[in-house]
């Protein structure tokens, strides 16, 4: 079992559950817990990190949802067989270009912008202190009247103030607004997963409650590695495809 991590779980402003989550994810990625291995029980993790069972369960739920862990009732929680592989790397500017192309080809509907109290995931992703507020922007992307995705972005208020001067260019993706505002985008972490439509999302995307959705989550960093944006995009599974071209480099 790894050394106790109370210092990890209490350092810094991030919510405790997220720091438990990050540490467990790191242990999976670096092989501390090999693919297929069982991780400590919830009670043991509470002792290791010095946190409540609710905190541990929230961190485990995130890791299960993202494919790092799998839970078997009555047996315990195990590392997914493929979870220890490092994330794939893509060219950031190519991704930004794809986002711009999608923005140019689609239309924005039901756009809202509000200042709101950041939830736990946003606090942790943007490195903000508990109680911090963020600007939350949400809109539906549609093509020829058919909704494709519900896009929600969260940015720190100082970043929002800078970007706000350029927001009159309606429909531009946040990537482009950041660049226009003089904020150099350095890198990003992105996750793809699946989820089911809740009542609010089902109404926005014109699908049934419980319909399958593609869930894309992205955290964008500036050139100094400061997180400047968190994106949560929910796309209709029947209207959006993610295409990748795979090429063999064997023998090269």
C-alpha positions as CSV (number, residue, x, y, z in Angstrom):
1,X,0.0,0.0,0.0
2,X,1.4,3.5,-0.8
3,X,2.5,5.8,2.0
4,X,-0.2,7.8,3.8
5,X,-1.1,10.9,1.9
6,X,-2.6,13.2,4.5
7,X,-0.3,16.0,3.4
8,X,-1.5,15.6,-0.2
9,X,-5.1,15.7,0.8
10,X,-4.9,18.8,2.8
11,X,-2.4,20.9,0.8
12,X,-3.5,23.8,-1.3
13,X,-6.9,25.3,-2.0
14,X,-8.4,22.5,-4.1
15,X,-11.3,20.5,-2.7
16,X,-10.2,17.4,-0.8
17,X,-12.0,15.0,-2.9
18,X,-10.2,16.3,-6.0
19,X,-6.8,15.9,-4.4
20,X,-7.7,12.3,-3.5
21,X,-8.8,11.8,-7.1
22,X,-5.6,13.3,-8.5
23,X,-3.4,11.1,-6.2
24,X,-5.3,7.9,-7.0
25,X,-5.2,8.7,-10.7
26,X,-1.4,9.2,-10.5
27,X,-1.0,5.9,-8.7
28,X,-2.9,4.2,-11.5
29,X,-0.9,6.0,-14.3
30,X,2.6,5.3,-12.7
31,X,1.8,1.7,-12.0
32,X,1.6,1.9,-8.2
33,X,-1.6,-0.1,-8.8
34,X,-1.1,-2.2,-11.9
35,X,-3.9,-2.9,-14.4
36,X,-6.3,-5.4,-12.8
37,X,-5.1,-4.8,-9.3
38,X,-7.4,-4.1,-6.4
39,X,-7.1,-0.8,-4.7
40,X,-7.6,-0.2,-0.9
41,X,-11.1,-0.3,0.4
42,X,-13.1,2.9,1.1
43,X,-12.3,2.6,4.8
44,X,-8.6,2.2,4.1
45,X,-8.6,5.2,1.7
46,X,-10.3,7.3,4.4
47,X,-7.4,6.5,6.7
48,X,-4.7,7.0,4.1
49,X,-6.0,10.5,3.1
50,X,-7.6,11.5,6.4
51,X,-10.9,12.4,4.7
52,X,-14.5,11.3,5.0
53,X,-16.1,8.3,3.2
54,X,-18.2,10.7,1.2
55,X,-15.1,12.4,-0.1
56,X,-13.5,9.1,-1.0
57,X,-16.7,7.9,-2.8
58,X,-16.9,11.1,-4.9
59,X,-13.2,10.7,-6.0
60,X,-13.8,7.0,-6.8
61,X,-17.0,7.8,-8.7
62,X,-15.0,10.2,-10.9
63,X,-12.3,7.7,-11.6
64,X,-14.9,5.0,-12.5
65,X,-16.7,7.3,-14.8
66,X,-13.5,8.2,-16.6
67,X,-12.4,4.6,-17.0
68,X,-9.5,4.4,-14.6
69,X,-11.3,2.1,-12.1
70,X,-14.1,-0.5,-12.2
71,X,-16.2,-1.5,-9.2
72,X,-17.5,-5.0,-8.6
73,X,-20.2,-5.2,-5.9
74,X,-19.2,-7.4,-3.1
75,X,-15.6,-7.7,-4.4
76,X,-14.1,-4.3,-4.4
77,X,-12.6,-1.7,-6.7
78,X,-10.0,-2.6,-9.3
79,X,-7.8,-0.8,-11.8
80,X,-9.2,-1.0,-15.3
81,X,-7.0,-3.2,-17.5
82,X,-6.2,-0.3,-19.9
83,X,-6.2,2.5,-17.4
84,X,-2.4,2.8,-16.9
85,X,-1.7,3.9,-20.4
86,X,-0.6,7.5,-20.8
87,X,-3.0,9.9,-22.5
88,X,-2.8,10.3,-26.3
89,X,-1.1,13.5,-27.5
90,X,-2.6,15.7,-30.2
91,X,-1.4,18.9,-31.8
92,X,-3.2,21.7,-29.9
93,X,-3.4,24.0,-32.9
94,X,-5.0,21.3,-34.9
95,X,-7.6,20.8,-32.2
96,X,-8.2,24.6,-32.0
97,X,-8.6,24.6,-35.8
98,X,-11.2,21.8,-35.6
99,X,-13.1,23.7,-32.9
100,X,-13.0,26.8,-35.1
101,X,-14.3,24.9,-38.0
102,X,-17.2,23.5,-36.0
103,X,-18.0,27.0,-34.8
104,X,-18.0,28.4,-38.3
105,X,-20.2,25.6,-39.6
106,X,-22.8,25.7,-36.8
107,X,-25.1,28.3,-35.2
108,X,-25.5,29.3,-31.5
109,X,-28.8,29.1,-29.8
110,X,-30.0,29.9,-26.3
111,X,-26.8,31.5,-25.2
112,X,-26.5,32.6,-21.6
113,X,-23.7,34.2,-19.6
114,X,-23.8,34.5,-15.8
115,X,-21.5,34.9,-12.8
116,X,-21.9,31.9,-10.5
117,X,-20.3,30.2,-7.5
118,X,-17.9,27.6,-8.9
119,X,-18.7,23.9,-8.2
120,X,-16.1,21.6,-6.8
121,X,-14.9,20.3,-10.2
122,X,-14.5,23.8,-11.6
123,X,-12.7,25.0,-8.4
124,X,-10.2,22.1,-8.7
125,X,-9.8,22.3,-12.5
126,X,-9.1,26.1,-12.5
127,X,-7.1,26.1,-9.3
128,X,-9.4,28.5,-7.4
129,X,-10.0,28.9,-3.7
130,X,-13.3,27.6,-2.2
131,X,-16.0,30.2,-2.5
132,X,-14.6,31.7,-5.7
133,X,-17.0,32.8,-8.5
134,X,-16.5,32.2,-12.2
135,X,-18.2,33.2,-15.4
136,X,-20.4,30.5,-16.7
137,X,-21.4,30.6,-20.3
138,X,-23.7,28.1,-21.9
139,X,-25.2,27.7,-25.4
140,X,-26.5,25.1,-27.8
141,X,-24.7,24.4,-31.1
142,X,-27.0,23.5,-33.9
143,X,-26.7,22.7,-37.6
144,X,-29.6,23.5,-40.0
145,X,-31.9,23.7,-37.0
146,X,-30.9,20.4,-35.4
147,X,-29.2,20.7,-32.0
148,X,-25.8,19.0,-31.9
149,X,-24.4,19.8,-28.5
150,X,-24.8,21.7,-25.2
151,X,-21.6,23.6,-24.4
152,X,-20.8,25.0,-21.0
153,X,-17.6,27.0,-20.3
154,X,-16.2,28.2,-17.0
155,X,-13.5,30.9,-16.8
156,X,-12.0,32.9,-13.8
157,X,-13.5,36.3,-13.4
158,X,-10.3,38.2,-14.3
159,X,-10.1,36.2,-17.6
160,X,-13.8,36.8,-18.2
161,X,-13.2,40.5,-17.9
162,X,-10.5,40.4,-20.5
163,X,-12.4,38.2,-22.9
164,X,-15.6,40.3,-22.4
165,X,-14.3,43.1,-24.5
166,X,-14.3,40.7,-27.5
167,X,-17.5,38.8,-26.7
168,X,-19.4,40.9,-29.2
169,X,-18.0,38.6,-31.9
170,X,-21.0,36.3,-31.1
171,X,-20.6,32.6,-31.8
172,X,-16.8,32.5,-31.6
173,X,-15.3,29.6,-29.6
174,X,-13.6,30.4,-26.3
175,X,-10.3,29.2,-27.8
176,X,-10.5,32.1,-30.3
177,X,-11.8,34.6,-27.8
178,X,-8.8,33.9,-25.5
179,X,-6.3,34.4,-28.3
180,X,-8.0,37.6,-29.4
181,X,-7.8,38.8,-25.8
182,X,-4.0,38.3,-25.8
183,X,-4.1,35.2,-23.7
184,X,-1.8,32.7,-25.3
185,X,-3.1,29.2,-25.1
186,X,-0.3,26.8,-24.2
187,X,-1.8,23.4,-23.7
188,X,-5.0,21.5,-22.7
189,X,-6.1,18.3,-21.1
190,X,-9.1,16.7,-22.7
191,X,-11.3,13.7,-21.8
192,X,-13.9,11.9,-23.8
193,X,-16.5,9.7,-22.2
194,X,-20.2,8.8,-22.3
195,X,-23.2,9.8,-20.3
196,X,-27.0,9.9,-20.4
197,X,-29.2,12.9,-20.9
198,X,-30.8,14.4,-17.8
199,X,-34.1,16.3,-18.2
200,X,-32.4,19.7,-18.7
201,X,-30.0,18.3,-21.3
202,X,-32.7,16.3,-23.0
203,X,-34.8,19.4,-23.5
204,X,-31.9,21.5,-24.8
205,X,-30.8,18.8,-27.3
206,X,-34.3,17.6,-28.3
207,X,-33.6,14.0,-27.2
208,X,-35.3,11.6,-24.8
209,X,-34.3,11.6,-21.1
210,X,-31.7,8.9,-20.8
211,X,-30.5,9.1,-24.4
212,X,-26.8,8.4,-24.9
213,X,-24.5,11.5,-25.1
214,X,-20.8,12.0,-25.9
215,X,-19.2,13.9,-23.0
216,X,-16.2,16.0,-23.7
217,X,-14.4,17.8,-20.9
218,X,-11.4,20.1,-21.5
219,X,-9.2,22.2,-19.3
220,X,-7.2,24.9,-21.1
221,X,-4.0,26.4,-19.8
222,X,-2.2,29.5,-20.8
223,X,1.5,29.7,-21.7
224,X,2.4,29.9,-18.0
225,X,0.4,26.8,-17.2
226,X,-2.4,28.7,-15.5
227,X,-5.8,27.1,-16.1
228,X,-8.0,29.7,-17.9
229,X,-11.0,27.7,-19.0
230,X,-13.0,24.5,-18.2
231,X,-15.3,23.2,-20.9
232,X,-18.0,20.6,-20.5
233,X,-19.6,19.7,-23.9
234,X,-22.5,17.2,-24.3
235,X,-23.0,16.0,-27.8
236,X,-25.9,14.0,-29.3
237,X,-24.6,10.5,-30.0
238,X,-26.7,10.4,-33.2
239,X,-25.5,13.7,-34.6
240,X,-21.8,14.0,-33.7
241,X,-18.9,11.8,-34.6
242,X,-15.3,12.0,-33.5
243,X,-13.0,11.0,-36.4
244,X,-9.4,10.0,-35.9
245,X,-7.0,8.7,-38.6
246,X,-4.7,6.0,-37.3
247,X,-1.4,5.4,-39.0
248,X,1.2,2.7,-38.4
249,X,4.7,3.8,-37.5
250,X,6.1,0.2,-37.3
251,X,9.5,-0.1,-38.9
252,X,10.0,3.7,-39.1
